[in-house]
Amino acid sequence: MPHSVFTGTQLRALDAHTIEQMGVSSLALMELAGRAVCEDILAFFSDEARHGVWILAGRGNNGGDGFVIARMLHQKKIPVEIFALSGESTEDCAQMALVVERMGIPVHSKWKEGCPGLVVDALFGTGLSRSVEGVAAEWIVKANELSSPVLAVDIPSGLCADSGRVLGVGVEADMTVSLGYAKTGQFMESASQHVGKLRVANIGLMGPQSPAAEVVCGQWVADRLPKRALDAHKGQSGHLAVIAGSREKAGAAVLACNAALAAGCGLVTLFIHPDALDRLGQLGPEIMVRPTEHPDAMGLEDFDALAVGPGFGLGIAQQSQLRALWEAAPLPAVFDADALTALGARPKSSVHPRCMTPHPGEAGRLLGCSTQDVQADRQAALARLTEISPCLLKGRNSLIGDGGDRFRINTTGSAALATAGSGDVLTGIVGALLAQGLARLDALTMGAFLHGWAAERVGRGYLAASELYVDLGSAMATVAERDTVLPTRSLIGP
């Protein structure tokens, strides 16, 4: 099943509903949160913890979680010290602080020299909305400078739970234990060096809120992959037209076509300029080729879907052809690369079923803003892009949406995808899934997942893009194995 992801605002509403409407004690929730974190400390950092744990505690309920963790670790004979921010605390936090004081656990209001085995960050939770300053900022910087691993409670302090934006300075955690559900901000690129390994603890939050996003898993993808009947023939497995490549970039067309065939498409036909025919040496012999200078939107009606743009070229004639295809080709189509650049800033939606797979630079051009603007708030950028068509905004943890109530987050992939041509392979995969009858949102989601899973299976930090489709059949056959996207466990119920 997909994993639900909420914004910080939604999580606070769930917390309030659980306490005020369902009658669950806020202290009981704090106890469950503390236990969840303690379990992960003992499971993943037991050796480090026995050399001492420093807990950074704020004045809110996140700090209260920190005091609970201190008490529980102390009861396990783990040496613990607390660094607590001065000032007025919430009632629950103050009550938990009183308990640890009576237990004799050291509590400091100033930083001290030394290096513990583990640092636990419980300074700020999901409610943080302003830049971190003063003593808290000083402690975050010092914690980041230590050689000790850091575990963050709920969300690394200094990160916006909604957008993942760093508010001044942020804790760089090795692991984050997210309480209740994962938060949207934890998946954004701005948060990537802060969250570390993400785990989720079910502490029994309840409420009517629907999640803002979901993270799909391998079993979800496996259940939706097109299935072939025993008596199926190639014509029943989709016919994809790939409109791509030029003399200078024929390789992009080769990658997209070969990937489409590997992704299960029954027939693939490449439309390419005649000048590029002698550059197609690695094109699979199964691929049909139609040399043409002018791909005609109305001449594509016999196909099931289109993949448009990789390496097509950006001359005046090519841009005009690409825009005409966007406007008139009467088929489901994925647009990428040169096809997206040709659309220019703020293009109108097509009346025909379109989807697109921009990287942040292409997204900026489509939206009329900078790449930095896109990366600063990827959720907002995705929402604007989906006004044009369903979209896969590429990057670490790619975002996929169609303008509906929730978007999707893909967590497969690795730095090995930072190589020329990997986007062309993705275009071919998505095109193949469209040609086999999948809805656009599912084709984008499953394409991203399979593309990333194939990269993970290579198992090293670099690859050639062609290696992705060479292994794609095995990746599709084993995709259900990539099922544990967010390691979770329940602390309540069976």
N, C-alpha and C positions, 0 to 999 in steps of 0.2 A: 504494500500500500504506500502511496505517497506520504511524505512527512509534512505535516502542517507547519507553516512558518507565519509568525505574527509580527506586527510592528510593536515597538515599545508601548505606544499608546494603547493598543489592543490588549497587550499583556497586563498593563495596569488595570484596565477595565475588567479583565477576567479575574484578577486578584481581588478587586473590590467586590465583584459579584459573588465570588466564592465565600468571602467573609461576611458581607452584609446581607446577601439574599439567601445563601445556603447555610449560613450559621457555622461555618468552619472557623475555628479560632485562628487569628493571625499568628499567634505564638506556635500553634500546631504546624502551620505552614513553614514557619521559620525553623522548627525542629526538623521537618522533613528535608528542607533545603540543606541544613547543616549536615544531616546524615548522608545525603547524596554526595556532597563534596568530600566528606571524610572517607566514604567508601572508595572514591576515585583516588584520593591521596594514598590510601593504603594499597590500592590495586596497582597504581602506576608510579608512585614516588615513595614507596616504603623505605628504601635504603636512604634516600635523601632526607626524608622526614626524620629519621632517627638521629640525624646530625643537627636537628633543630629546625623549627618552623617559625618564621616571622609572619604575622598576620597584620595586614594594613586594613584598619577598620574606619569607615566613615561614620557619620552621625545619623544616617538614615537606616532603613531596614536592611540594606545590603551590609552595612556595618554590623547590624544585629546578627545576620547570618554568620559573619566573621567571628563574633563572640561565641556563638553556638559551636562553630567548628573548633575554636580554641578549647572549649570545655570538653568536647568529645575526644579530641586528640590527647588532651591532658589525662583523661581517664584511660587512654590506651598507653600511658606511660611515654608519650611522645613529648620531648621538651618544646615548649611553646612560649613565645613572647608576642605581645600585641603592641602595635603602634597605632594609637587612636587619635583622630582629629579632635581638637578641643572645641568646645561650644555646646550649644543645646542640641540634644538628640531626640529622636522620636521616642515615644513611650516604650515601644517594644525593644528598641535598641538599648535604651537606658536600663530596662529590666534585665536583659541578658548581660549587659556590662557589669551590673551589680553582682550577678552570680559568679562571674569569673574573678571579680575582685575578692569575693569571700572565699574563693577556692585558692587564692594566693598566686594566681597566674600573673606574671609581670606585665604591667601596662605602662607604656612610654608615651609621652607627648612630644618628644624630640627624637630625631634620628640618632642612631649610635653607630660607631664603627664596627665592622665585622662582616661576616658572610655566612648566612645560615645554609642549611641543606636545601630548603625550599621556602619560597615566598608565596603567600596567598593574598591575592588582591581582592579586598572587600570594601573598597573605598566608595565607589559610586555604582548605582544600578541603572535601570532603564530610564529613570526619570531625568537624567542629566540633560540639560538643554543649553548650557552656557559654557564658555571656555573655562578650563581648569586653571586655577591660579594659586598663588601663595604656597602654603605648606604642602597641600595635596600635590601640586605640580612638582614641587621639590622632591617629594617622596617617590613619585612616579619615575622621575628622571633617575634617581638613585637606585631604585629597584631595577630599572632597565640596565643599569651599568654593572650590577652584580653578575657574577658568574653562575648564580643559583638559578635553577628553573623556576618559572612562575606559573601558578595556576590561578585563573581568574574566576570569580564567583559570578555567574549569570552573564556578565558581559565585561570585557576589559575596561577598566575605568578610563574615562576620557573619550570613549567612542559613543557616537549617537546610535541608539538602538535601531532607529528607523533607516538611516541612510548609510551608516558605517563611517560617516565623516569623523575625523579626529578633531576634537574640540580643544585645541591648544596643544595638548600633549596626551599621549595614550600609553597605557601599559602594553608591553610586548610580551604576551603570554605564550607559554608552550602548550597549554591546554586551557580550554574554557568549558566549564560545566554550566550549560544553559538550563535555567530552572523553568519547568513547565513545558515550554516549547522553545524552538530556535527562533531567533529574531532576524528580521530581514537584513538589518545592518551587518550581521555577522558574515554575510555572503558577498558583500561588496568589495571591490578591489582595494578601496582605501583601507579596509579592515584586514587585508590578507596577512600583513606582517604582525598583526596584533592578536588575532584569535587563537592561532595555533590549532591543535587538534580539537575538534568540537564534539562534545558529548551533550546529550540531553537527558534530563531527569524528570520523569513524570511525578509531580508532587500533588496531583489531584485538583488542578485548577479547572473551574467550570464556568460556563457562561454562554450567551447566545451569539457571541462574535464569530463570524466566519473568518478563516485565515486570509491573510493578504497574499500569500504565495504558498507554493508547495514544491517539495523536492522529490522528484520521481526516483524510483529505484529500478534495479535490473529486472526484477520479476514483473513489474508494471510494463516495461518495454517488451519483455519476452511474450507476455500475454497478448500484445497488440501487433506483433510482427505478422505480416501477411503469411497465410498458410496456403500451400499448394495442394490441390487434390491429386490423388495418385494418377488420374488420367488427364492432368492439366497439360496444356501445350504453351509454347512461348507467347502466343498472342493473347493468352489470358493472364499474363504476368506483367502487363504494362509495356507500352512503347513510349520511350522518352526521346524527345528531340533536344539535343544539346546545341545551343547556338553560342559558339565560343571559339577562341583562338584566332591568331593572326600569324603572319610570317615571323614576327618577333617573339610571339608568345604562344606558339603552337602547343607547348608543353602543358599549358593550363587546360586546354581542351582534352588532351590525352588523359590527364589526371581525372578530370570530371567524368569523362566517358567510362574509363576503366572502373572508377569507383561506383558508378551507377550500375554497371553490369554485376560487380561483386556484391552489391546491395540487393540483388534479387530481381532486377528489372529484366523482363523477358527479351526485349529488343531495345537497342540504343542506336540512334542515328545522329551523326554529327554533321551540322551545317557549318562549313568553314570556307574562307576565301581560297580560291584556287591557288594563289601564290604560296599558300602554306602547306600544300599537299606533300611536298618532299620533306617536311619536318615532322611527320607523324610516325616515325619509325617504331616507337614503343606503344602505339595504339593497338589494343587487342584486336586480333584478326576477326573477332565476332562483331566488331563495331562497323556499322554501315556508314558510308561517307557520301555526302552530297555537296560537291563544290558549288559555291554560289557567292556572288558579291552582294546580293540583295535578298536576304531572307525575308520572305513575304508573310506577314501575319496571317493572311487569309489562306495561305498554302499549307498551313500546319494543322488543319482541322482533323486529319486522320490520326493524329497522335493522341496520347492520353495526358501528357504533361510536358512542360518545357523547363529547361535549365538554361539560364541566359546570363552571359556576361564575362565569364573568366577569360582574360587575355584577348578580348574581342577587338580592342583598340578604341582610341578616343579621337579619331579624326572627325571632321565635321560630318561626313557621310555616315560614319559608324554611329555617332551620337544620335543622329536623326533616325537611323534604323532601330536603335535600341529604344528610343522614346516611342516609336510607332508600335513596336512589339508590346511595350507596357500598356499602351492605350487600346490596342485592337486585337491582340492574339486571344482567341476565345477559349483558352485552356487554363487549367491550374498551372502556375509557373512560379519558380523560385528565381529571384534576381539577385545577383551578387557582383562584386568587383566593378568592372567598367560599366556594367549596366546601371549600377547605382550612381556612379559618378555622372553618367549621362543624364540622369533625371534632374540633376541640379538641386537647388535649395527649395525646400517646401513644395515638393511635387504634389499634384492632385492624385487622389486615389483612382485606380482603374475600376471600371465597371465589371471587369473580369477578375476571377480569383487569383490574387497575387500573394506572395510572401517574399521576405527578403532577409539576407544574412549579413548585415554590415559589421565591420569592425569599428572601433570608436571613431577613427578618422572619417570613415565613410558616413557614419551616423551624424557626425558634426556637420558634414557638408549637406546632408539631407535636411538637417534641422536649421541650417544657417547659423551655426555657433561653432565654437572651438572644440577640439578633442578634449581639452581640459574641462570644459563645461560639461561635456557628456560624462566624463569619469567622476566629476565632483558629485553628481547625483544621477546614477545610472537608472534608478527606478523612474525618475521624472523623465529622463531621456527616452526610456522604453515606452512610457505612456504616450509621449508625443509621436514617437515612431509608429505606434499601432494606430494612430489616426490616419496613417498612409496605407498600411497593410499589416497583417500579422508579421511579427518580426522576431528574429533571433539576434540579440545584441551580443556579439562575441566578446570574449575576455575570460579571465579567470572566473569560474562560476557564471557561465553565460546566462543571460536572462531571456526568457521567451514569453511572448504575450500576444493576445489578439484583441486587446481592449476590453476583455471580460472582467469579471469581479476579482479574479486573482491571476497572477502571473506564475510562471514556473522557473525554477532554478536548476541548472545542470551542474553537477559537481564532479563529473568525470573529466579526465584529461590530465595533462602534465605539461611541464615546460618543454617537453619534446615537440609539442605542437608549434612552437615558435620557429617554424621553418618554412621556406618558400614552397608554396603549393598546397599546404595543408587546408587552406580555405577552399581551394578548388575541389579537393576531395570531398569536403563537407557539402558543397553545392551538388555534386553528383549523387551523394547519398540521399539528400533531401529530395532531389528531383526523382530519384528512383522510387522513393516512398510515395510521393505524389502520384506517380504514374501507376502505382499499384493500388491506388484508391484511398489512401489515407487522407484525412482532413488536414488542413494546413498546419494547425497548431500541433497536432500529433506528429506530423512529418518533421516539423522543426525540432520538437522535443526529442523524438526518438533518434533523429539524425545527429543531434548534438551528443546524445548519450553514447551512441554506438561509435562515433568518431573519437570521443574521449576514451572510451573503453579500449578501443583498438590501440590507442597510443599507450595506455597503461600496460597493456599486455606486452608491448615491445620491451618494457622493463629497463630502459636506460634513459639518460638525459638528452639524447639526441636521436634523430631518425631522418630518413628521407621520406618525403610525402608519399611516394609510391609504396612504402612499406605498410602504410595504413590500409590501403585496399587489398594488398596481398594477404593480410591477416583478417580481412573483414568477415569472411565467411565463418571463421573460427570464433571471432568476436561475437557474431550474431548467435552462434550456436551455444555460447557459454554466457550470454549476457545476464542470465538469471543469477549467476554467481556474484555479480556486482550488486548485491541486494542490500548490504548494510551500508547505506549512505551516511546515516547519522546513528552512531551507536547509542541505543537508548535502553533504559530498564525502568520498570515501574517500582516505586517504593510503596505503593498502596495496592490492595486487592491481591488476587492470585498471581 
